[in-house]
Amino acid sequence: MDDSQQKQGQTRLLLNIVMIILETIYSFVLKHDRVVRLQAKKFVEQQITIRMNSYIPYFDFYIQFTDKGILFDLKEPEKSVDLSISSTIIDFIQIFVFANKRSMKKMRLEGDSTLKDEFRDLVMHLTMPKLMSDWTKWLTNPDDDQRTTASKKRIAPLLEKIDQQRSRINTLQVEVKQYQNRVKKLEKSKKRMSVAFYVTGILFIMLIVYNLYVIFN
């Protein structure tokens, strides 16, 4: 085995070890952190699969959300990828270790637009500063969602997101009602135009018949 193959083998082994460590940490977090569990609920229910691509240096790894935890693997899973995330390894470290918002903005996401927004929200709760702010509460009563509470710092972004979504829903509902009113007005105008057209047509036909009657009599 030459040096290049040996280095590739060592790199592969190191990446596999990192995958195991990440899988252990984040599966533990998903099980014990109420806020993360709430934010990741849709991902777990839909068994979302994400491809994480680092292009400096270049390599791929995959994340799967399951009821057993968050699985990390270098091999592409049989399930099709729902979302693709691309960035540099430095930016990934900046995001998950330091919660760097500038690095978050640099991420390239490919997939469903709603899923992309929800993933960005989830990432905020998986960063080290966010996790460290409430780790002591994981051990108090980790399996009781009703009694486990998150700190104000952790829950504030989630509540803010919910308020934004409610505001957006209310705005959309108003717009829908406006469109419905416009449609009703258009339908009424269409009916009036149809009636006017038919009446005009009948009068025109009657006028022709009358003129023919006058001419031939």
C-alpha positions as CSV (number, residue, x, y, z in Angstrom):
1,M,0.0,0.0,0.0
2,D,1.5,3.3,-1.0
3,D,1.5,6.5,1.0
4,S,-1.5,8.1,-0.8
5,Q,-3.7,5.0,-0.2
6,Q,-2.6,4.9,3.4
7,K,-3.5,8.6,3.9
8,Q,-6.9,8.0,2.3
9,G,-7.5,5.1,4.6
10,Q,-6.5,7.1,7.6
11,T,-8.7,10.0,6.5
12,R,-11.7,7.7,6.0
13,L,-11.2,6.2,9.4
14,L,-11.0,9.6,11.0
15,L,-14.2,10.7,9.2
16,N,-16.0,7.5,10.4
17,I,-14.9,8.2,14.0
18,V,-16.2,11.8,13.6
19,M,-19.5,10.5,12.3
20,I,-19.9,8.2,15.3
21,I,-19.2,11.0,17.7
22,L,-21.6,13.4,16.0
23,E,-24.3,10.7,15.9
24,T,-23.9,9.9,19.6
25,I,-24.0,13.6,20.6
26,Y,-26.9,14.7,18.5
27,S,-29.0,11.6,19.2
28,F,-28.5,12.3,22.9
29,V,-29.5,15.9,22.3
30,L,-32.6,14.9,20.3
31,K,-33.7,12.6,23.1
32,H,-33.1,14.9,26.1
33,D,-33.6,18.4,24.7
34,R,-37.2,19.4,24.6
35,V,-36.7,22.4,22.3
36,V,-34.7,20.5,19.7
37,R,-37.2,17.6,19.9
38,L,-40.0,20.0,19.2
39,Q,-38.2,21.8,16.4
40,A,-37.1,18.4,14.8
41,K,-40.5,16.8,15.1
42,K,-41.4,17.1,11.4
43,F,-38.0,15.9,10.4
44,V,-38.3,12.8,12.5
45,E,-41.9,12.0,11.5
46,Q,-41.1,12.3,7.8
47,Q,-37.7,10.5,8.2
48,I,-35.9,13.4,6.4
49,T,-32.6,12.7,4.8
50,I,-30.0,15.5,4.3
51,R,-26.8,15.4,2.2
52,M,-24.1,17.6,3.7
53,N,-21.5,18.6,1.1
54,S,-18.2,20.2,2.0
55,Y,-16.5,21.5,-1.1
56,I,-13.3,22.8,0.7
57,P,-12.1,20.0,1.3
58,Y,-14.5,18.0,-0.9
59,F,-16.5,15.2,0.8
60,D,-20.1,14.2,1.4
61,F,-21.9,12.8,4.5
62,Y,-25.5,12.1,5.2
63,I,-27.8,12.9,8.1
64,Q,-31.0,10.9,8.7
65,F,-33.7,11.8,11.2
66,T,-35.3,8.7,12.7
67,D,-37.2,7.8,15.8
68,K,-34.0,6.2,17.1
69,G,-32.0,9.4,16.8
70,I,-30.0,11.4,14.3
71,L,-27.9,9.1,12.2
72,F,-24.6,10.2,10.5
73,D,-23.0,8.2,7.7
74,L,-20.5,8.7,4.9
75,K,-22.4,6.2,2.6
76,E,-25.4,7.5,0.6
77,P,-28.6,5.9,2.1
78,E,-31.2,4.0,0.1
79,K,-33.8,6.7,0.8
80,S,-33.7,9.6,-1.6
81,V,-32.2,12.9,-0.3
82,D,-34.8,15.5,0.8
83,L,-32.4,18.4,1.2
84,S,-28.8,19.2,0.1
85,I,-26.6,21.5,2.1
86,S,-23.3,22.8,0.7
87,S,-20.6,24.9,2.4
88,T,-16.9,24.7,3.4
89,I,-15.8,22.7,6.4
90,I,-14.6,25.9,8.1
91,D,-18.1,27.4,7.7
92,F,-19.7,24.2,9.1
93,I,-17.5,24.5,12.1
94,Q,-18.3,28.2,12.5
95,I,-22.0,27.3,12.4
96,F,-22.3,24.4,14.7
97,V,-19.5,25.3,17.2
98,F,-19.8,29.1,17.3
99,A,-23.3,29.8,15.9
100,N,-21.9,32.1,13.3
101,K,-24.8,33.8,11.5
102,R,-22.6,35.0,8.6
103,S,-21.5,31.4,7.9
104,M,-25.2,30.3,8.1
105,K,-26.0,32.8,5.3
106,K,-23.3,31.3,3.2
107,M,-24.8,27.8,3.2
108,R,-26.3,26.8,-0.1
109,L,-29.6,24.8,0.4
110,E,-31.3,22.8,-2.4
111,G,-34.7,21.3,-1.9
112,D,-38.2,22.3,-0.8
113,S,-38.4,25.9,0.2
114,T,-40.4,25.2,3.4
115,L,-38.0,22.5,4.4
116,K,-35.1,24.8,3.9
117,D,-36.6,27.5,6.2
118,E,-37.3,24.8,8.9
119,F,-33.8,23.4,8.6
120,R,-32.3,26.9,9.2
121,D,-34.5,27.2,12.3
122,L,-33.4,23.8,13.5
123,V,-29.7,24.5,12.9
124,M,-30.0,27.5,15.3
125,H,-31.0,25.0,18.1
126,L,-28.2,22.5,17.3
127,T,-25.3,25.0,17.7
128,M,-23.0,24.5,20.7
129,P,-23.9,27.9,22.4
130,K,-27.6,27.0,22.3
131,L,-27.1,23.5,23.6
132,M,-24.7,24.6,26.4
133,S,-27.2,27.1,27.7
134,D,-29.6,24.5,28.9
135,W,-27.7,21.2,29.2
136,T,-28.2,21.0,33.0
137,K,-32.0,20.6,32.5
138,W,-31.6,17.5,30.4
139,L,-30.8,15.5,33.5
140,T,-33.7,16.7,35.7
141,N,-36.6,14.9,33.9
142,P,-35.6,14.2,30.3
143,D,-38.5,12.0,29.3
144,D,-41.3,14.3,30.5
145,D,-42.1,16.9,27.9
146,Q,-44.7,18.6,30.1
147,R,-42.4,19.2,33.0
148,T,-39.1,19.8,31.1
149,T,-38.7,23.5,30.5
150,A,-36.3,25.4,28.3
151,S,-34.7,28.7,29.3
152,K,-36.0,32.0,27.9
153,K,-33.0,32.4,25.7
154,R,-33.6,29.0,24.1
155,I,-37.3,29.3,23.6
156,A,-37.4,33.0,22.5
157,P,-36.3,32.4,18.9
158,L,-38.9,29.6,18.6
159,L,-41.7,31.8,20.0
160,E,-40.6,34.6,17.7
161,K,-40.8,32.3,14.7
162,I,-44.3,31.1,15.7
163,D,-45.5,34.7,16.0
164,Q,-44.0,35.5,12.6
165,Q,-45.8,32.5,11.1
166,R,-49.1,33.5,12.8
167,S,-48.8,37.0,11.4
168,R,-48.0,35.7,8.0
169,I,-51.0,33.3,8.2
170,N,-53.3,36.2,9.2
171,T,-52.0,38.3,6.3
172,L,-52.6,35.4,3.8
173,Q,-56.1,34.9,5.2
174,V,-56.9,38.6,4.6
175,E,-55.5,38.3,1.1
176,V,-57.6,35.2,0.4
177,K,-60.7,37.0,1.5
178,Q,-59.9,39.9,-0.7
179,Y,-59.4,37.6,-3.7
180,Q,-62.6,35.8,-2.9
181,N,-64.5,39.1,-2.9
182,R,-62.9,40.0,-6.2
183,V,-63.9,36.7,-7.7
184,K,-67.5,37.1,-6.5
185,K,-67.6,40.6,-8.1
186,L,-66.2,39.2,-11.3
187,E,-68.7,36.4,-11.3
188,K,-71.5,38.9,-10.8
189,S,-70.2,41.2,-13.5
190,K,-69.9,38.1,-15.8
191,K,-73.5,37.2,-15.1
192,R,-74.7,40.7,-15.8
193,M,-72.7,40.8,-19.1
194,S,-74.2,37.5,-20.1
195,V,-77.7,38.6,-19.4
196,A,-77.1,41.9,-21.3
197,F,-75.6,39.9,-24.2
198,Y,-78.6,37.6,-24.3
199,V,-81.1,40.4,-24.1
200,T,-79.3,42.4,-26.8
201,G,-79.2,39.3,-29.0
202,I,-82.9,38.6,-28.6
203,L,-83.7,42.3,-29.3
204,F,-81.5,42.2,-32.4
205,I,-83.1,39.0,-33.7
206,M,-86.6,40.5,-33.0
207,L,-85.6,43.7,-34.9
208,I,-84.4,41.6,-37.9
209,V,-87.6,39.6,-37.9
210,Y,-89.7,42.8,-37.6
211,N,-87.8,44.4,-40.5
212,L,-88.3,41.3,-42.7
213,Y,-91.9,41.2,-41.8
214,V,-92.3,44.9,-42.8
215,I,-90.4,44.3,-46.1
216,F,-92.3,41.3,-47.3
217,N,-95.7,42.7,-46.2
